[in-house]
């Protein structure tokens, strides 16, 4: 009898051991490599806990890494086949040969392709898969002006709103400067990135029909360059900001120290202003001024991408995670908790409730969100074109040279275009 019990027990043990691999195969473990400027990865970890509760067959292991890892190490490990299943990246085209096309695995591809601007979605794609769905922007930055509302109130000048032109704004800013005695009416970071939105509003066209940079001789670009040089030369704007050439010199200190009425920068300044300005004065973000080309800033930011594992079941699991994060409610919660601007039309439609008790921060982020909604396609392209880095470097240098009389106006766009073409030629030869 005891032998029979022992035999049955051993048989059951063997059967249970045989089941272990089967049970293990039922759970798919995915790796998500993430970097954060604030709390993005922490928030994803929390959101994905909910996903895993609802999808017990999928485990997502999220690893938070420094941004330097994303730009230096991630390309290497992806190239050798040891990359993650999902990653948070900024160089969308850089991994295009390795992305997963989620379209065949998605329950609703429209959730991705109908809620985002076509330009960043295209930036994820390789030339041999023009319809692929590989990733999406999870956080965008946008450029627009910050204004010292307290100075406007002290000067008795009414704040301008949507549709106000650059000329109307400069007139109002000059009135406020003169009435309050501050140093400058307008300041802007010495970056071709910040310059791009105002130039587009003056009619600049950065690209040809094929999506290549085509700035040589562009009138809109030259028009805003000439306008800004006049403001610098006449003391309306701080010329010392541009004196460092290609070295980045933010003009935010002029705004923080109440030396300028308007500061043209971007949404990444909001958190810092909440801490550094405190309740010293009221500041607001206003709509981008209007010109012949309309009203637009430019964009930047990060996104998350799916990588092809080569296995259908695993690819389906990867897609399920991405599709969960694409739900408007989930995306809006991520944006609100991380104080990031949403690029998701559905999230914008339902509204983002920012996790802040500072009304100036909430108002600023809401206005920046509105600016994202009206960005021109080229405002996205200037950030996601494969040779954007060449434009940024060349424009920083050429504009500074022009503002200090080292080159003529007509040489600005010609020089920028030449520098971009040199970068393209070097890429072809590498």
C-alpha positions in Angstrom: 0.0 0.0 0.0 2.8 2.4 0.9 4.6 1.5 -2.3 1.4 2.3 -4.3 1.1 5.7 -2.5 4.8 6.4 -3.2 4.4 5.5 -6.9 1.3 7.8 -7.2 3.1 10.6 -5.5 6.1 10.3 -7.8 3.8 10.2 -10.8 2.0 13.4 -9.7 5.4 15.0 -9.1 6.6 14.1 -12.6 3.3 15.5 -14.1 3.7 18.7 -12.1 7.3 19.1 -13.3 6.2 18.5 -16.8 3.6 21.3 -16.5 6.2 23.9 -15.4 7.5 24.7 -18.9 3.9 24.9 -20.2 2.9 27.4 -17.4 6.1 29.4 -18.0 5.3 29.6 -21.7 1.9 31.1 -20.9 3.6 34.3 -19.5 5.5 36.6 -21.8 8.1 38.9 -20.2 8.8 42.1 -22.1 11.6 44.6 -21.5 11.0 48.4 -21.6 14.0 50.7 -21.6 13.1 54.1 -20.5 14.7 57.5 -19.7 13.0 60.4 -17.9 13.4 64.1 -17.6 11.0 64.2 -14.7 8.8 61.3 -13.7 8.0 59.7 -17.0 9.4 56.3 -16.3 7.9 56.2 -12.8 4.5 57.1 -14.2 4.8 54.4 -16.9 5.7 51.8 -14.2 2.6 52.7 -12.3 0.3 52.6 -15.4 1.8 49.3 -16.5 1.1 47.8 -13.1 -2.6 48.3 -14.0 -2.0 46.8 -17.5 -0.4 43.7 -16.0 -3.3 43.3 -13.5 -5.7 43.3 -16.5 -3.3 41.1 -18.6 -1.8 38.4 -16.3 -0.1 36.7 -19.2 2.2 39.7 -19.9 4.9 41.0 -17.6 6.6 44.3 -18.4 10.0 44.8 -16.9 10.7 48.5 -17.0 14.4 49.7 -16.7 15.1 53.4 -16.2 18.4 54.5 -17.7 20.2 57.8 -18.2 19.5 59.7 -21.5 23.1 59.2 -22.4 22.4 55.4 -22.5 19.6 56.0 -25.0 21.8 58.0 -27.4 25.0 56.1 -27.0 24.4 52.5 -25.8 20.9 51.7 -27.1 21.9 51.9 -30.8 24.7 49.4 -30.2 22.7 46.8 -28.3 19.8 47.0 -30.8 22.3 46.6 -33.7 23.6 43.3 -32.2 20.2 42.0 -31.4 20.1 42.5 -27.6 17.7 45.4 -27.6 14.5 45.8 -25.6 11.0 45.2 -26.8 10.0 48.8 -26.1 12.1 51.9 -25.7 11.7 55.6 -25.1 13.7 57.4 -27.8 14.3 60.8 -29.3 16.0 59.8 -32.6 13.0 58.2 -34.3 14.6 57.4 -37.7 17.8 56.1 -36.0 16.2 52.7 -35.2 13.9 52.4 -38.2 15.4 49.1 -39.5 14.6 47.4 -36.2 11.1 48.5 -35.4 8.0 46.3 -35.2 5.2 47.0 -37.5 2.3 46.8 -35.1 -0.4 47.2 -37.7 -1.1 43.5 -38.2 -1.3 42.9 -34.4 -3.4 46.0 -33.5 -7.1 45.7 -32.6 -7.6 49.2 -33.9 -4.7 50.8 -36.0 -6.8 54.0 -36.3 -6.1 54.6 -32.6 -2.5 55.3 -33.6 -2.6 56.7 -37.1 -5.6 59.0 -36.6 -4.5 60.6 -33.3 -1.1 61.9 -34.2 0.4 64.3 -36.7 1.6 62.3 -39.8 5.1 63.7 -39.7 6.4 62.1 -36.4 4.7 58.8 -37.3 6.5 58.9 -40.7 9.8 59.6 -38.9 9.6 56.1 -37.3 9.3 54.4 -40.7 11.9 52.9 -43.0 11.8 53.5 -46.7 10.7 49.9 -47.4 7.7 50.1 -45.1 5.9 53.4 -45.7 2.7 52.4 -44.0 4.2 50.8 -40.9 3.0 51.7 -37.4 6.0 51.6 -35.1 5.7 54.1 -32.3 4.3 57.5 -31.2 5.3 60.7 -29.5 4.5 60.4 -25.8 5.7 63.9 -24.8 6.2 66.9 -26.9 7.7 70.3 -26.3 6.5 73.4 -28.2 7.8 76.9 -28.6 5.8 80.0 -27.8 6.3 83.3 -25.9 6.3 83.8 -22.1 5.0 87.3 -21.0 5.4 89.1 -17.7 1.7 89.8 -17.1 2.5 92.0 -14.1 4.5 94.4 -16.2 1.5 94.7 -18.6 -0.8 95.5 -15.7 1.6 98.1 -14.3 1.9 99.7 -17.7 -1.8 99.7 -18.3 -1.4 97.9 -21.6 -3.8 95.2 -22.5 -2.4 91.7 -23.2 -2.8 90.6 -26.8 -4.3 87.3 -27.8 -4.8 84.9 -30.7 -4.3 86.6 -34.1 -2.1 89.4 -32.9 0.7 90.1 -35.4 4.4 90.4 -34.6 4.2 94.1 -35.3 1.3 94.5 -32.9 3.2 92.6 -30.2 6.4 94.6 -30.6 4.5 97.8 -30.3 2.8 96.6 -27.1 6.0 95.2 -25.7 7.8 98.5 -26.4 5.1 100.4 -24.6 5.4 98.2 -21.6 9.2 98.4 -21.6 9.1 102.2 -21.8 6.4 102.5 -19.1 8.1 100.2 -16.6 11.8 100.9 -17.2 12.8 97.3 -17.8 15.8 96.6 -20.1 14.2 94.8 -23.0 10.9 94.3 -24.8 11.8 90.9 -26.3 14.4 88.2 -25.8 14.9 84.8 -27.5 17.3 81.9 -26.9 20.2 81.9 -29.4 19.0 78.8 -31.2 17.9 78.3 -34.7 15.3 75.9 -33.2 13.5 78.8 -31.4 14.0 81.0 -34.4 12.2 78.6 -36.7 8.6 79.1 -35.5 8.7 82.9 -35.9 10.4 82.5 -39.3 7.6 80.2 -40.4 5.0 82.7 -39.2 6.7 85.2 -41.5 6.3 82.8 -44.4 9.5 80.7 -44.3 9.3 77.4 -46.1 12.0 75.1 -44.7 11.4 72.1 -47.1 10.8 71.2 -50.7 8.1 68.8 -51.9 10.3 65.8 -51.2 10.8 66.8 -47.6 14.4 68.0 -48.0 15.7 71.2 -46.4 15.5 74.0 -49.1 16.3 77.3 -47.2 18.7 79.0 -49.7 17.1 82.4 -50.5 14.0 81.8 -48.4 12.3 85.2 -48.0 10.3 84.4 -44.8 13.5 83.2 -43.0 15.4 86.3 -44.1 12.5 88.6 -43.1 12.4 87.4 -39.5 16.3 87.5 -39.3 16.2 91.1 -40.4 13.4 91.9 -37.9 15.3 90.4 -35.0 18.6 92.1 -36.1 16.8 95.4 -36.0 15.5 94.7 -32.4 19.0 93.7 -31.3 20.6 96.8 -32.9 18.1 99.2 -31.4 18.2 97.7 -27.9 14.7 96.2 -27.9 16.3 92.8 -27.5 19.4 91.5 -25.7 22.3 91.2 -28.2 24.6 89.6 -25.6 22.5 86.5 -25.8 23.8 85.9 -29.3 27.4 86.9 -28.6 28.3 83.3 -27.8 27.7 82.0 -31.3 27.0 78.3 -31.4 27.4 78.0 -27.6 23.9 77.7 -26.1 22.9 80.8 -24.1 19.4 80.7 -22.8 17.7 84.0 -22.2 15.6 82.8 -19.3 17.6 84.8 -16.8 16.4 88.0 -18.4 12.8 86.9 -17.8 13.4 85.6 -14.3 15.1 88.8 -13.3 12.4 91.1 -14.8 14.7 92.5 -17.4 12.5 91.6 -20.4 8.7 91.8 -21.0 8.6 88.8 -23.4 10.8 85.7 -23.6 10.5 83.4 -26.5 11.4 79.8 -25.6 9.5 76.6 -24.9 7.4 74.5 -22.7 10.4 72.9 -20.9 10.8 76.2 -19.1 7.5 75.9 -17.2 8.7 73.8 -14.3 11.7 75.9 -13.7 9.8 79.2 -13.8 7.4 77.8 -11.2 10.4 77.3 -8.8 12.5 80.3 -9.6 9.9 83.0 -10.1 7.5 81.8 -7.4 5.1 84.6 -6.6 7.4 87.4 -7.6 5.2 88.2 -10.6 2.5 86.7 -12.8 3.7 85.2 -16.0 1.6 83.7 -18.8 2.2 81.9 -22.1 0.5 83.6 -25.0 -0.4 82.4 -28.6 2.4 82.5 -31.1 2.3 85.9 -32.9 0.9 85.8 -36.4 2.5 86.8 -39.7 1.9 86.1 -43.4 2.7 82.4 -42.8 0.3 82.1 -39.9 0.9 81.4 -36.2 3.1 78.5 -35.2 5.9 77.4 -33.0 8.0 74.3 -33.5 8.1 71.0 -31.7 10.5 68.6 -30.0 10.1 65.8 -27.5 10.3 62.1 -27.1 8.4 59.0 -28.1 8.1 55.3 -27.4 8.8 52.7 -30.1 8.2 48.9 -30.4 11.0 46.6 -31.6 10.5 43.5 -33.7 11.2 40.3 -31.7 10.8 38.0 -34.6 8.1 36.0 -32.7 4.4 36.5 -33.4 3.2 35.8 -29.8 5.8 38.2 -28.4 5.0 40.8 -31.0 1.4 40.6 -30.2 2.2 41.2 -26.5 4.4 44.2 -27.3 1.5 45.6 -29.4 -0.9 45.1 -26.6 1.2 47.2 -24.2 1.6 49.9 -26.8 -2.2 49.9 -27.6 -3.0 50.2 -23.9 -0.7 53.3 -23.6 -2.5 54.7 -26.6 -5.9 54.8 -25.0 -6.9 58.5 -24.7 -7.6 58.2 -21.0 -4.3 56.5 -20.3 -2.3 58.9 -22.5 -4.0 61.9 -20.9 -3.2 60.6 -17.4 0.4 60.1 -18.4 0.6 63.7 -19.7 -1.1 65.2 -16.6 1.0 63.3 -14.1 4.3 64.1 -15.9 3.4 67.7 -16.8 4.1 67.0 -20.5 2.2 68.3 -23.5 0.1 65.6 -25.3 0.5 64.9 -29.0 -2.5 62.7 -29.0 -5.6 64.3 -30.5 -7.9 62.0 -28.4 -6.2 63.0 -25.2 -6.5 66.7 -26.1 -10.1 66.2 -26.8 -11.0 64.7 -23.5 -8.7 67.2 -21.7 -5.6 66.8 -19.6 -5.8 67.6 -15.9 -2.3 68.6 -14.9 -1.0 67.4 -11.5 -0.2 70.8 -10.1 -1.6 73.3 -7.6 0.1 76.2 -9.3 -2.5 78.0 -11.6 0.3 79.6 -13.6 1.7 76.2 -14.5 -1.6 74.7 -15.4 -2.5 77.8 -17.6 0.9 77.7 -19.3 0.7 74.0 -20.1 -2.9 74.4 -21.4 -1.8 77.2 -23.7 1.2 75.2 -24.9 -1.2 72.3 -25.6 -3.3 74.6 -27.8 -0.1 75.6 -29.7 0.6 71.9 -30.4 -2.8 71.6 -31.9 -2.1 74.3 -34.6 1.5 73.4 -35.5 2.3 73.4 -39.2 3.6 70.2 -40.7 7.0 71.8 -41.3 7.1 72.6 -37.6 7.1 68.9 -36.9 9.5 68.2 -39.8 12.2 70.6 -38.6 12.5 68.4 -35.5 12.2 65.0 -37.1 14.0 65.3 -40.4 17.2 63.1 -40.5 19.3 66.2 -41.0 17.7 68.4 -38.4 20.9 68.3 -36.4 22.7 70.0 -39.3 20.1 72.7 -39.5 20.3 73.4 -35.8 24.1 73.7 -35.8 24.3 75.8 -39.0 21.5 78.2 -38.1 22.9 78.8 -34.6 26.2 79.8 -36.2 25.0 81.7 -39.3 22.4 83.8 -37.5 25.0 84.9 -34.8 27.4 85.8 -37.6 24.7 87.9 -39.3 23.6 89.7 -36.1 27.2 90.8 -35.4 27.9 91.9 -39.0 30.2 89.1 -40.0 28.1 88.0 -43.0 25.3 89.7 -45.1 21.6 88.8 -44.9 21.6 86.9 -48.2 24.5 84.7 -46.9 22.5 83.4 -44.0 20.1 81.0 -45.7 22.7 80.2 -48.4 25.2 79.3 -45.8 22.8 77.2 -43.7 21.7 75.3 -46.8 25.3 74.7 -47.8 26.2 73.3 -44.3 23.2 71.0 -44.4 24.2 69.7 -47.9 27.7 69.1 -46.6 26.3 67.0 -43.8 24.2 65.0 -46.2 27.2 64.4 -48.4 29.3 63.2 -45.5 26.5 60.8 -44.4 26.4 59.3 -48.0 30.1 58.8 -47.9 30.3 57.2 -44.5 
